[in-house]
Amino acid sequence: MFRSTSGLGLGFISGGGTPDDDVGLITFNASDPSALTWTYQSRGTPHLELGAMQYARFGDKGVLVAFGGYIDLSVAELYDMSLIHVYDVDSKTWFNITATGDIPLARSEFCSVISASPDDSSFQITIYGGWNIHEQTAFEDVYVLAIPAFQWIKIDVPDNADTRLSGNAGRYQMSCALYGDRQLFSVGGLLILEEVNTIVNMQSCNTSWAVARMLDTTTFEWHRDFTPGSAAYAVPDRVSKIIGGGPSGGAKVTSPRGGFNDSTLASIFRKTVPKYAATSPTLTANNTDTTQSSVPESSTSVGAIAGGVVGGVVALAILGSLLYVFRFRQQRKGQSSEDSAQEWKKPELSTHASFHRKSNSGLHEMHEDALPYEIDGNNFLEAPSADLQAEPPIFELPSRR
């Protein structure tokens, strides 16, 4: 599993192997581009595989929140979804927290995103789908883990195209990304129908089941269209009913049920890291100097950039398809020419062929632009025997004495 931070220039990698392997947590520090570093930490790192890991801006440098997946893939042992692993980036310490509420069934290979309330009083991790190897079940459900309350909340999605076509449909192994803290962009994955125990999109895309979909993490409505200019994220009503407050934040429940089991944890979740503000160069009137201006994450320029990136990807995909079709047609055209050539009855020399003819002045090569000559198929000439070289004599090596 991999997670990065936009403000600190850090990336974190964990997972893989078995519990007996000392996999640990690997940190990539790119805060100083001239001195990139890798560090490894094994102390207290839980074994995580095919679960989820998100970065939340709590504490002095933020925390990693990990859950789900396998304790040991080799024996298919799954984590209980109530067990939440928390890593404090500043102190480099792991903690365990027990979540309450609507605990999801144990699963792996689901996807997750994280959104922050406008006032940073709470963060919501939204998960979608997944796979339970013991039940051989794929999920199509949606849950939210509200932090710092550490409450699981089951979300009733009003209209889901997958379940509308089949009540027992489920997805796993998809990839998810979040745009504007609000739109969960789900791509790919395996779609299985339990009633026939069949993966319907294993070999190719299925027109009945969308490859890419967007879930609005405020209204929890599925869409097939990407709308970069949509409204900003607001705390869902279903969540605020559990943790208090409203769409703009103001969460009242700021700790797990019964409180934090560690005073250090309590202090970590009492403060948040400020939102990262991207910077971009701005040209002065004479176009000779540049200054740095702060651009909030939700600014129009970021939306335009993201929209441009998405548009660029779509354009490249279309261009690739056109090139493929063009190349395929050229190959078909070439194959057709070869098939036609096989139907000729008389052998004909190509204008681009290079061959030699014998003359008194030696060998001469025919120019490639010369006109072709056709051989009469009824007349054959045999080379005179004088042109043939006699068989060379055989010499015997002298024997050793």
N, C-alpha and C positions, 0 to 999 in steps of 0.2 A: 504494500500500500504506500502511496506517495501523497504528500500534502506540502504546499508551499505557502509562504507569507508574502504579501505584496509590499509591506512596509519595512520589514526587517531584512529582506533579501536572503531568507533561509528556506531550505527544502528539507523534508524529513521522509525517510524511507524505512519501512519496517515490514516484516512478514516473510513467509516462505520457510522452507525447511521443515523440521519437526521440533517438538519441544526439547528434544535432546541436543539439537543444534543451537549453538550460541549465536543466534541471528542478531539480536539486539536492535538498537535504533541507530541509523546512520543519518548524520546531519551534514548537509551541504551548505556552506556559508559563502554567499556571493555578494555580501554587503560591500566588500572591497574588490572590484573587478581585477585589480592588479595582484591580488593575493587570495585566490580561490582556495578554500580548504575543505577537507572532509574530516569528520570526527566520528568516532564509533563509541557507543555506550551500551554495555550489556547489563549493568547493575539494575535489577528490578524491572527490566523490560518484559512485558508479557508477550507470549507468543501469539501473534495475530496473523490470520490468513483468510483471505477472501471475505473480509468484513468491511467496515467503513472507518475512516479517520478524517476528521474535520478540524480546522483551526478556528478557535473562537478568541475574541479580543478581551480576555479576562486577565487580571494580574498586571505585572509590570511589562511582560513581553508576550503575553498570550498563552493559551493552553491548547494542547491537542486532545480531542475527545474521540475515543475509539471504542467500538463495540461490534458484536455480531461475528459471524464467520466461524472458523474452526479453531478449537483448542489443539486438535491433532487431526490433520487431514488423513493420515495413514489409517486411522481407525474410525474416521468419520464422526469424531466427537465435536459437537457444536457448543458454542457458548450460549448461555441463557441471556436473552436480550435485556434482562434487568441489570446485568453487570456492565458498568461503564468504567472504562480505563481513562484516567485523566493525567496528562503529562504537563507539568509546569515548565515552560521553556526557560524561564529565568533561573530557577533553582535546579533544573535538570532532574526532577523528581517525579516518579510515578505514584499515583493514588488510585484507589478503587472506591467507587460510589455505587450504591444500590438505588436504581430508579424504581419508581412506583407508577401506578396508573394502569392504562390499557397496554399491558406488556405484549408486544408482538410475539408470534411463534418463532422459535429458533430458526435461523436461516443463514444462508451465505449468498454471495454473488448478487446482492441487491445494489442499488445505487442511492446516493445521498447528496444533498446540497445543504448549505446553511445560509440563513437570512437573519439580519439584525433588525430589531425594532428601531423606529426613527430616533428614540432617545437612548438606545443602547441598554435599556433596563432588562432586556431579555434577548436571547438568541434562539432561533428555531431550526433544528435539523430535521429536514423532511426526507423520509426514505420511501422508496417505491420498489415493489416487486421482490424477487428473491427466490431461493430454492431450498427446500428441506429434503435432504438426501434420504432420511429415514422414512418419511411419508411419501417420497417420490412426488412431491407437490410443488408446483410453481405458483407464486403469488401474484395477484394483480391489485393488492391493497396499498394504501397510503397511510403512513403514521408520521407524527411529529413528536420529537423529543424537545421539550421546552427546557431551556437552561437559563438561570441556575436552579430552577425548581426541580429539575431532573424528573419531569413527569412525562410519561408516554401518553399520547392522545391519538386515538383512532379517528381517522377522517373518513366521513361518508362522501364519496365522490358522486355528485348528482348524475352525471352522464358520462359513461365510459364506453367508447366505441368497441373495445375488445370484449367486455362483458355483455354488451348488447348483442354481439354476434354469437357469443358462447358464454354461458354463465360460469363455466369452469375453465376459462382461459387464464393463463398466467405467463409472466415474462421474467427472465433472469439473464445475467451476463450482459446487460445493456450498459451503455455509458451515459452519464448525465453531467450536464454543466448548467450553471446558473447565470442568467443575464439580468442585470439591474436589480439584484436581490429578490426578484419576483418570478421570473419565468424559468421553470425547470425544463431544460431541453434534453429529451430522452432520445437516444439514437441506437438502433440495432438491437442486439440481444436475441435470445431464443424464445420463441412463443410456443407454448405447449397447450394442447387441449386434453384435459384429464379423462374425458369420457372415452377417448380413443387412444390415450397415452401416446400422442403423436406430436412431434415438433413440426409445425406447418411451414416454417421458413428456414429449414436447414440448408436446402440447396440453392434457393433463390428468393428474391423478394416476393411477397404475396400481396396482390392488389387489394385484398380484403382487409389486410392488417397493415396499418401504417408503419413505415420504417422509422420515421421521425415524428415526434409529437411534442407539444408544449403543455406543461401543467402550470397553471397560475397558482402560485403558493399562497395567495391571499384569498382567492375565491374557490380554489381547488376545482377549477373547470379545465377540461382537456381541450386543446386546440390543435389544429393542423397548420395554422398560419403563424409565422413569426412576426411580432409587432414590436419593433425597437422603441417606438414612441409611447409605450403603454404607461399607465400610472405607476407611481413609486410603490414600493412594498409597504403594506400595512399589516399589523398583527391580525391574523384571522380571528373572527368572532368565536370560533370553536375553541381557540387557544386562550383568548382573554377571559372566557368564562371559567377557565381552570386556574389561571395564574393572576387574574385581576387586571385592571387597567382597561385600555381601549385600543383602537387602531394605531394610535401614535405612540403607544407604550404605556409607561406607568405601572409596570408589573408590581403586584403586591406580594406574591410568593417568590422569595429570592433565595430559597435554600431547599434542599430535599426534605421530605416528610420526616420529622424528628430531628432536623438540623444536620449539619456536617459532622462527620465523625472525627474530624481533625481540625484543630484551630488554625493551622496553616492554610488549609483549604478554604476555611471561612474567610480569611483575610484576602486570599487570592480572588475570590468571587465577589468581593465588595468593591472592586475597582475595575476599570476597563482601559484598554489601550485606545488612544484616539484613532479615529478613522484615518486611513492613509489618504493623503491628498497628492495626486499625481502632479508633476510639474512638466511644463512644456516651454520651449524657447519662444520668445516673442521678439520680432524684429523692431528696431527703432525706426524713426522717420528716415534717417539717412542710410538704413540698411547696413550699417557697419558694426554695430554692437548688438549683443543679445542680452536679455534679462530673463530671469525666471519668474513666471507667474503661477500662482497656485490654482489648480483646476480641480474642483471636487469630483469624486468618483461618479456622481450622478449628473454631471454637466452634459450639455448637448454635444460637446466635442468628443467625449468618450462614447456616447451613443452613435455618433457618426462614424467613428473609427470602427466600432464593433459591427455596425451595419455594413461598412465597407469591406471588412474582413469576411463576413458571411457572404456578401455579394461576390467577392473575389473567388471564394471557394466554389460557389455555384457556377460562376463563369468558367473556372478551370474545369469543372466537371463536364459542362456542356462542350467546351473545346475539346476535351479528351474524347468525348463520345463522337464528335464530328470527325476527329482524326482517325478514330478506330473504324468508323463507317467508310471513310475515304480509302483507308488502306485496304480494308476488306474488299471493296469494289475493284481496286487496282489488282489485287491478287486474283479475283475472279476473272478480270479481263485478261490477265496474263495466262491464266489456266485455260481460258477459252481459246486463246491464240495457239497454245501448245496442242490442244485437241484438234484444232483445224489443221495444223501442220502435219499431224499424223495421217491425214487423209490424202496427202499428195501421192501421186503415182510415180512421178519421175524425180530422181535425185537432182537437186539444184544447189549450186554453190552459193553461199552467202556472200553478200557484198562486203561484209566485215571479216570474212575468213582470211587467214594468212596461210599461203601455201607457196611451194617452190616448184620451178620447172627447170629442166636441164637444157642448157644451150652451150654453144661453143665458148662463150665468154664466162661460163660458170653459172652459179645459182643466182636468180633474181627473185625478189619478193614482189608479188602483185600489190599495187597500191589499193588501199582499202576503199577508195572512192571509185574504183574501176567498175565497169558494167559487169553484171553476172553472165556467165557462160553456162549453157545447158548441155549436158552430156547426152548423146544419143543412146537410148537404152538398148538398141539392137546391135551396136558395134562395140567391140572390145579390142584393145590393143595390148599385146603382150610385150613386155620389156625384152630387148635383145639380150642374148646370153652374155654378150661382151660386157654388158654393164654390171654383170654379177661378178663379185669377187670370188676367186677360187678359194677352196678350203685351205686354210693355212697349214703348213707342215707341222708335224708334232715332233718335238725334241725331247730326248730323255736325259734326265739329270745324271751326271756321273756318280757312280757309287762311291762310298767311303771305303778307304782301304786302311 
